[in-house]
Amino acid sequence: MLKIHISSLQEGEHFYEFKFSQDEFKLFEIEDLEIVNDLIIETRLNKYGNQFDLKTILKGSFKLNCDRCLDDYI
């Protein structure tokens, strides 16, 4: 689980980057899903008064099975 403690943040823009290896990212046990490389989560948090705007980008590669031909693809 990712946690960002927002109670003591100053107003303005804050950047966070989280990196997970294949072994760390086991939230879902899906048979046909394999993580090929590390997952990177980039987060930009803007605080204005009591309002928080959060934008997140997930980067990574997954090995999946095609439903039609059953070939693997990334």
C-alpha distances in whole Angstrom, upper triangle without the diagonal:
4,6,10,13,15,18,20,20,23,24,24,22,19,18,14,14,11,12,11,14,15,14,10,10,11,9,13,16,18,22,23,20,20,18,21,19,16,14,14,12,15,14,17,17,21,21,25,26,24,22,19,19,16,17,15,16,15,17,18,20,20,23,24,27,30,31,34,35,32,32,29,28,25
4,7,10,13,15,17,16,20,21,21,18,15,14,11,11,8,11,11,14,16,16,12,11,13,12,15,19,21,24,25,22,21,19,21,19,16,13,12,10,12,11,14,14,17,18,22,23,21,20,16,16,13,14,12,14,13,16,17,20,21,24,25,29,31,32,36,37,34,33,30,29,26
4,6,9,12,13,13,17,18,18,17,14,13,11,12,10,13,14,17,19,19,15,15,17,15,19,22,24,28,29,25,25,22,25,23,19,17,15,12,13,12,13,12,16,16,19,20,18,17,14,15,13,15,13,16,16,19,20,23,24,28,29,32,34,36,39,40,38,37,34,32,29
4,6,9,10,10,13,14,15,13,10,11,9,11,11,14,16,20,22,22,18,18,20,19,22,25,27,31,31,28,27,25,27,24,21,18,16,13,13,10,11,10,12,12,16,17,15,15,12,13,11,13,13,16,16,19,21,25,26,30,31,34,36,38,41,42,40,39,36,34,31
4,6,7,8,11,13,15,14,12,13,12,14,14,18,19,23,25,25,21,21,23,22,25,28,31,34,35,31,31,28,30,28,24,22,19,17,16,13,14,11,13,12,15,15,14,14,12,14,13,16,16,19,20,23,25,29,30,33,35,38,40,41,45,46,43,43,40,38,35
4,6,5,9,10,12,12,10,12,12,16,16,20,22,26,28,28,24,24,26,24,27,31,32,36,36,33,33,30,32,30,26,24,21,18,17,13,13,9,10,9,12,12,10,11,9,12,11,15,16,19,21,24,27,30,31,35,36,39,41,42,45,47,45,44,41,39,36
4,6,9,11,13,14,13,16,16,19,20,23,25,29,31,31,27,27,29,27,30,33,35,39,40,36,36,34,36,33,30,27,25,21,20,17,16,13,13,11,13,11,10,12,11,14,15,18,20,23,25,28,30,34,35,38,40,43,45,46,49,50,48,48,45,43,40
4,7,10,12,13,12,15,15,19,20,23,26,29,32,32,28,28,30,29,32,35,38,41,41,38,38,35,36,34,30,28,25,22,21,18,16,13,13,11,13,12,12,14,13,16,16,19,21,24,26,28,31,34,36,40,41,45,46,48,51,52,50,49,46,44,41
4,6,9,10,9,12,13,16,18,22,24,28,31,31,27,27,30,28,31,35,37,40,40,37,36,33,35,32,28,26,23,20,18,15,13,10,10,8,10,10,11,12,11,13,14,16,18,21,23,26,29,32,34,38,39,43,45,46,49,50,48,47,44,42,38
4,6,9,9,13,15,18,21,24,27,31,34,34,31,30,33,31,35,38,40,43,43,39,39,36,37,34,31,28,25,22,19,16,14,11,10,7,9,9,11,12,11,14,15,17,19,23,25,27,31,34,36,40,42,45,47,48,51,52,51,50,46,44,40
4,7,9,13,15,19,22,25,28,32,34,35,32,31,34,32,35,39,40,43,43,39,39,36,37,35,31,29,25,22,19,16,13,10,7,5,6,7,9,10,9,11,13,16,19,22,25,27,31,34,36,40,41,45,46,47,50,52,50,49,46,43,40
4,7,10,14,17,20,24,27,30,33,34,31,30,33,31,34,38,39,42,41,38,37,34,35,32,29,27,23,20,17,14,10,8,5,5,7,9,12,11,10,10,12,14,16,19,22,25,28,32,34,38,39,43,44,45,48,49,48,47,44,41,37
4,7,10,14,17,20,23,27,30,31,28,27,30,29,31,35,36,39,38,35,34,31,32,29,26,23,20,17,13,10,7,6,4,7,9,12,14,12,10,9,10,11,13,16,19,21,25,28,31,34,36,39,40,42,45,46,45,43,40,37,34
4,7,10,13,17,20,24,27,28,25,24,27,26,29,32,33,36,36,32,31,28,29,26,23,20,17,14,11,8,6,5,6,8,12,14,15,14,11,10,10,11,12,14,17,19,22,26,28,32,34,38,39,41,43,44,43,42,38,36,32
4,7,10,14,17,20,23,25,22,21,25,24,27,30,31,34,33,29,28,25,25,22,19,17,13,11,8,6,5,6,9,11,15,18,18,16,13,12,10,10,10,12,14,16,19,23,25,29,31,34,36,38,41,41,40,38,35,32,29
4,7,10,13,17,20,21,18,18,21,21,23,27,28,31,30,26,25,22,23,20,16,14,10,8,6,5,6,8,11,14,17,20,20,18,14,13,11,11,9,11,12,14,17,20,23,26,28,32,34,36,39,39,37,36,33,30,26
4,7,10,14,16,18,15,15,19,19,21,24,25,28,27,24,22,18,19,16,13,10,7,6,5,6,9,11,15,17,21,23,23,21,17,16,13,12,10,10,10,11,13,17,20,23,25,29,31,33,36,37,35,33,29,27,23
4,7,10,13,15,12,12,15,15,18,21,22,25,25,21,19,16,17,14,10,8,6,5,7,8,12,14,17,20,23,25,25,23,19,18,14,14,11,11,10,10,12,16,18,21,23,27,29,31,35,35,33,31,28,25,22
4,7,10,12,9,10,13,15,17,19,21,23,22,19,17,13,14,11,7,6,5,6,9,11,15,17,21,23,27,29,28,26,23,21,18,16,13,12,10,10,10,13,15,18,21,25,27,30,33,33,30,29,25,23,19
4,7,8,6,6,10,12,14,16,17,19,19,16,14,10,12,9,6,5,6,8,12,14,18,20,24,26,29,32,30,28,25,23,20,18,15,14,11,11,10,12,13,16,19,22,25,28,31,31,28,26,23,21,18
4,5,5,6,10,12,14,15,17,18,18,15,12,9,9,7,5,6,9,12,15,18,21,23,27,29,33,35,34,32,28,27,23,22,18,16,13,12,10,12,12,15,18,21,24,27,30,29,26,25,21,20,17
4,6,6,8,11,12,12,13,14,14,11,8,6,7,7,6,8,11,13,17,20,23,26,29,32,35,37,36,34,30,29,25,23,19,18,14,13,10,10,10,12,15,18,21,23,27,26,23,21,18,17,15
4,6,7,10,12,12,14,15,16,13,11,9,11,10,9,11,14,16,19,22,25,27,31,33,36,38,37,35,31,30,26,25,22,20,17,16,14,14,13,15,17,20,24,26,29,28,25,24,20,20,18
4,6,9,11,12,15,17,18,15,13,11,13,12,9,10,12,13,17,19,22,24,28,29,33,35,33,31,28,27,23,22,19,18,15,15,14,15,15,17,19,22,25,27,31,30,27,26,23,22,20
4,6,8,10,12,14,15,12,10,9,12,11,9,8,11,12,16,17,21,23,26,28,32,34,32,30,26,25,21,20,17,16,13,13,12,13,12,14,16,19,22,24,27,28,25,24,20,20,17
4,6,7,9,12,13,11,10,10,13,14,12,12,14,15,19,20,24,25,29,31,34,36,33,32,28,27,24,23,19,19,15,16,14,15,13,15,16,19,22,23,27,27,24,23,20,20,18
4,7,9,13,14,12,12,12,16,16,15,13,15,15,18,19,23,24,27,29,32,33,31,29,26,25,22,21,18,18,15,16,15,16,14,16,17,19,22,23,27,27,24,25,22,22,20
4,6,9,11,9,11,11,15,16,16,14,17,17,20,22,25,26,29,31,34,36,33,31,28,27,24,23,20,19,16,17,16,16,13,15,14,16,19,20,23,24,21,22,19,19,18
4,6,9,8,10,12,15,17,17,16,19,20,24,25,28,30,33,35,38,39,37,35,32,31,27,26,23,22,19,19,17,16,14,14,13,15,18,18,22,23,19,20,18,19,18
4,6,6,8,11,14,17,17,16,20,20,24,26,29,30,34,36,39,41,38,36,33,31,28,26,23,22,18,19,17,15,12,12,10,11,14,15,18,19,16,17,15,16,16
4,6,8,11,14,17,19,18,22,23,27,29,32,34,37,39,42,44,42,40,36,35,31,30,26,25,21,21,18,16,12,11,10,10,13,13,17,17,13,15,13,15,15
4,7,10,12,16,18,17,21,22,26,28,31,33,37,39,42,44,42,39,36,34,31,29,25,23,20,19,16,14,10,8,6,6,10,10,14,14,10,11,9,11,12
4,7,9,12,14,14,17,18,22,24,28,30,33,36,39,41,39,36,33,31,27,25,22,20,16,15,13,10,7,6,5,8,11,13,16,16,13,13,10,11,10
4,6,9,11,12,15,17,21,24,27,30,33,36,39,41,39,37,33,31,28,25,22,19,16,14,11,9,6,5,7,10,13,15,18,18,15,14,10,10,9
4,6,7,8,12,14,18,20,24,27,30,33,36,39,37,35,31,29,25,23,19,17,13,11,8,6,5,6,9,12,16,18,21,21,18,16,13,12,9
4,7,9,12,15,18,22,25,28,32,34,38,40,39,37,33,31,27,24,21,18,14,11,8,5,5,6,10,13,16,19,22,21,18,16,12,11,8
4,7,9,13,16,19,23,26,29,32,36,38,37,35,31,29,25,22,19,16,12,10,6,6,8,10,13,17,20,23,25,24,22,19,16,14,11
4,6,10,13,16,20,22,26,29,32,35,34,32,28,26,22,20,16,14,11,8,6,8,10,13,16,19,22,25,28,27,25,23,19,17,14
4,7,10,13,17,19,23,26,29,32,31,28,24,22,19,16,13,10,7,6,5,8,9,13,15,19,22,24,27,27,25,23,19,17,14
4,6,10,13,16,20,23,26,29,28,26,22,20,16,14,10,8,6,5,6,10,13,16,19,22,24,27,30,30,28,26,22,20,16
4,6,10,13,16,19,23,25,24,22,18,16,12,10,7,6,5,6,9,13,15,18,20,24,26,28,31,31,29,28,25,22,19
4,7,10,14,17,20,23,22,20,16,14,10,8,6,5,7,8,11,15,18,21,23,27,28,30,33,34,32,31,27,25,21
4,6,10,13,16,19,19,16,12,10,7,6,4,6,9,11,15,18,20,24,26,29,31,32,35,36,35,33,30,28,24
4,7,10,13,16,16,14,10,8,6,5,6,9,12,14,18,22,24,28,29,32,34,35,38,39,38,36,33,31,27
4,7,10,13,13,10,7,6,5,7,9,12,15,18,21,25,26,30,31,35,36,37,40,42,40,39,36,33,30
4,7,10,11,8,6,5,7,9,12,15,18,21,24,28,30,34,35,38,39,40,43,44,43,42,39,37,33
4,6,7,6,5,7,9,12,15,18,21,24,27,31,33,37,38,41,42,43,46,47,46,45,42,40,36
4,6,5,6,8,12,14,18,21,24,27,31,34,36,40,40,44,44,45,48,50,49,48,45,43,39
4,6,8,11,14,17,21,24,27,30,34,37,39,42,43,46,47,48,51,53,51,51,48,45,42
4,7,10,13,17,20,23,26,29,33,36,37,41,41,44,45,46,49,51,49,49,46,44,41
4,7,10,13,17,20,23,26,30,33,34,38,38,41,42,43,46,48,46,46,43,41,38
4,6,10,13,17,19,23,26,29,31,34,35,38,39,40,43,45,43,43,40,37,34
4,7,10,14,17,20,23,27,28,32,32,35,36,37,40,42,40,40,37,35,32
4,7,10,13,16,20,23,25,28,29,32,33,34,37,39,37,37,34,31,28
4,7,10,13,17,20,22,26,26,30,30,32,34,36,35,34,31,28,25
4,7,10,13,17,18,22,23,26,27,29,32,33,32,31,28,25,22
4,6,10,13,15,19,20,24,25,27,29,30,29,28,25,22,18
4,7,10,12,16,17,21,22,24,27,27,26,25,21,19,15
4,7,10,14,16,19,21,23,26,26,25,23,19,17,13
4,7,10,13,17,18,21,24,24,22,20,16,14,10
4,7,10,13,15,18,21,20,18,16,13,10,6
4,6,10,12,15,18,18,15,14,10,8,5
4,7,10,13,15,15,12,10,7,6,5
4,7,9,12,12,9,8,6,6,6
4,6,9,8,5,6,5,6,9
4,6,6,5,5,6,7,10
4,6,6,8,10,11,14
4,6,8,11,12,15
4,5,9,11,14
4,7,9,13
4,7,10
4,7
4
